[in-house]
Amino acid sequence: MNVLPQAILQSPREHPRFIEQTVCPSLDFARIHLIKDKDGIDDYLAKNIKGLSKQEAAANRNSYKKNICIDMLRQGYHESFSELFTLIQKWNALREAGGPGSAIWQQKSLEEQPDKLDQLYHFLTRAEAAQRAGRYEEVYDNQLNLAYCFNDPEDKWLSNYFYEQCFNTAQLIKIDGGKREAQAHANMGLINEKQGHVMKAAEHYEAFYQLTEGSTWKDETGHTYNSLACEHLWRIYTLLADKMLENKEHQQAIKMLIKALKVAKEGGDMKTEGEATYCLSLAYHFAGEQQRALSILNTAVKIFTALCDSAGLGRAYAAIAKILVSQGKAAETIKYLGEFMKAAENAHLSQSLVDARVLLGNVYNERGNYNEAFEYFSQASEAAKTLNSLPLVDETKTYCGIAKAHKLMVAFNSHIEAEDPVSLKYLLAWKENRSDMCTDPLTVGLEVHASLQPQVSATLRVSGGGSHLSLDTALEEWSGRAASSTL
């Protein structure tokens, strides 16, 4: 169970593109075995078989996988052949382990997908040739291209396999200043994080960070490697801190989140810095250091305001309100939320305006000021309609209903406690139309004789206690007794 907001504990993004992906063209091996209809086969044979040697004819009869394997061996790429064969066996083993009904069981086997076999043949053989020549940077680049080729969900095991191969190869490269080793650590960190190995992922991200300090290396999108390292470290430190908070290890979590904030600032992304600041404030709040938490939350508010970040502002102000209310500072809470509402109006942040009004409504509702609560909830509902978000409109309507019910309970309880004929008329009038508890009972044509007051009082009070029956129950019982008296 997460302690920090799920919106912040996001899943890691996809692997960054450190090099431009190369896709090889289709190879020239015969694909007759892929043609299913007879006319297609006849047409293929008419165009390709005449005048072929026995060897060429055999190639047309063989499966695509077999032709590729034969060609690898013919050209002396024995390691590529062994690796391809091992991968096909691994796929078959995964399929058998999944069994009938599993997702992998429904997929074509690797040997039945010629386009993937083309990529494997092309890059495996090039990597083997580069390895023989001692050009490990080329080996790495070919392995990384293979990892990029297999980015579909069902091929995740293949991409992970080649990212691991890249990591092993990167350790042998000595001429690029650690650039490829840094890439490999980033990719291995992402793999471990997605698999839930958070500590192992942190080790890889820290190595990535150390290798990129002071560098100007950039990925294909223009992000520097160091900023990527800072982003990954911030996320993994926040995940580790969340586990610590879950285990009530507040001081360790604070130390971890201070590290997260440091790398977030270094990364230069204000959004990340704002989230890191907010998380640190929560850790201080959970540790009981409320004033420190409030001070850091004010910093988060400034960052989110500068970014016009509605979601961040809503979370920060909600946390401030919660802390102030817990300290009994209701007036200060209302002041803060009033500032939030004004800032949202000035910046035309409709979502933040809804959040501010809901928070104010909740404060007034908890204080028993139900009229004010209903007013703010109603304003929130009107603002929500402009966002065209049905779930948000439904949520604000629910708040309105709660406040209205509380308003009704005040009037209801006062009439119950009065124990007089006029109050009883009000209750009966309301029971008939369920519209307004304060409707003038003389307008609804109900007459209650004052002589029935003792029976009504006895019905409405629960003997020996200060609590009251529900309105429907009390009125039903009283109606029965009144009918008996009339008879």
Beta strands, then each sheet from edge to edge (+ up, - down):
end
